[in-house]
Amino acid sequence: GQNIDQPTEMTATEGAIVQINCTYQTSGFNGLFWYQQHAGEAPTFLSYNVLDGLEEKGRFSSFLSRSKGYSYLLLKELQMKDSASYLCAVMDSNYQLIWGAGTKLIIKP
Amino acid sequence: GAVVSQHPSWVICKSGTSVKIECRSLDFQATTMFWYRQFPKQSLMLMATSNEGSKATYEQGVEKDKFLINHASLTLSTLTVTSAHPEDSSFYICSARDVSRGDNQPQHFGDGTRLSIL
């Protein structure tokens, strides 16, 4: 079957760095997406990785290792507004998105 | 680019009412749109995939007669919750991809519709 695993909840301090991991097992692979979802709002697209390596976009970076079925989202210089759920999703061989359950990130002052 | 608009944002209505939710792709054509439901503090759950000009594909356990989907044009899909009951109260979100740029494009979401059935 298809499976995406990510931690349920993480806590970090304002100004610090946090890494949210995601492991996956899917039928084929056409890329991995990270989304941010604030409470009560719809998800917003953060990043896309299809090749191995690190993609940097401002304070956020996303890493992919296809051989390990592993990705992480790295958030630097954490701000209170980064408190949200972060969703990992993999596009399978049929271009269908398989969603993780999301990681709730709590930022403390 | 890739903006998706969803309307209405919030609906409160009596039990037994049917509610229609619209999802529009504003600056691209979407042959496929997706409808999700999310209960409080739970994961995003795909309900169905809406296909322009043909029948929607429903996920297991989703009643197609309860949740009617119509995708009559390349920029509009509608979800109608028929004879809604309190247990249908949830956050409904649509999304679409701009596949003119390739099949691996991200899904972009509408702002969601919060449905409350009294």
Interface residues (C-beta under 8 A of the other chain):
Chain A: N30 G31 F33 Q37 G40 E41 A42 P43 T44 F45 Y48 V50 L87 M91 Y95 L97 W99 G100 A101 G102
Chain B: Q6 S43 L44 L46 F91 I93 D103 N104 P106 Q107 H108 F109 G110 D111 G112 R114
